[in-house]
Amino acid sequence: MFTEEKNPWTTLSSEEKYDNPWINVTEHQVINPAGNPGIYGKISFKNIAVGVIPLDEEYNTYLVGQYRYALNRYSWEIPEGGSSVGTPPMEGAKRELLEETGLKAKSWIPALNIHMSNSVTDELGLIYVAKGLSQHEAEPEDTEDLQIKKVPFDKVFEMVIKGEITDALAVAGIFKVKYMIDKGLV
């Protein structure tokens, strides 16, 4: 009988297959829950994914557009990036918001914790709502060629529904913040 506490997998051995400053890929020789031998690949991220949904007084938000190499296509997203493990994630979120949009916020509200793709990775994602916005100079990284657009939040939610925003962190965050807005929580 399955219980939440009991792990039905047995790890026989583990071997690192790839490592860089952002990810580690490990292959595990396992016995699966049915008792059969197999392999399981796991990607471990070296940062926590952080995303920010900035909201101004009129409930406009800011989207970041960029070409995503892995997808080979352009993507509209919320301001997001990585926060080093050991650094408070909200500090990473503040840094990403400033880097990508030039915005600073007076108040921060934790909105969502999410596991990004838990069948192959242990990556954790955290979403914050930023309010009390003020404009400063953006500081994008050299790997980022960004476009920023200010959009009413209801339009952003519509973009998710229409499939125009597909980034997992953005989609999950936008759905959660829509709920928070509808309930008067932000």
DAKA-V752096 format. One line per field, one symbol per residue. ss: DSSP state (~ for helix, > for strand, _ for the rest). psi: psi as a letter, one per 40 degrees, with the letter a starting at -180 (. if undefined). burial: 1 if it has 24 or more other ideal C-beta (glycine too) atoms within 12 Angstrom, else 0. A space follows every 10 residues. Layout:
ss->???
psi->???
burial->???
//
This chain:
ss->_________> >>>>>>>>>_ __>>>>>>>> >_____>>>> >>>>>_>>>> >>>>_____> >>>>>>>>__ __>>>>>>>> >>>>____~~ ~~~~~~~~~~ ~_>>>>>>>> >>>>>_____ >__>>>>>>> >>>>>_____ ______>>>> >>~~~~~~~~ ~______~~~ ~~~~~~~~~~ ~~____
psi->hhiddhheih hdiihhdiha edihhhhhhi hideeiiaih hhhhieihhh ihghhadefi ihihhihhdd efiihhiihi aihhhehhdd dddddddddd eeiiidihhh dihihdgeee iehhhhhihh ifiihahigi ieehgiihhh hhdddddddd deedhehddd dddddddddd ddefe.
burial->0000000000 0000000000 0010010101 0000000001 0111101111 1111110010 1111110000 0000111111 1110000011 0111111111 1111100111 1101010000 1011111111 1010000000 0001010100 1010011011 0000101111 1111111101 100001
//
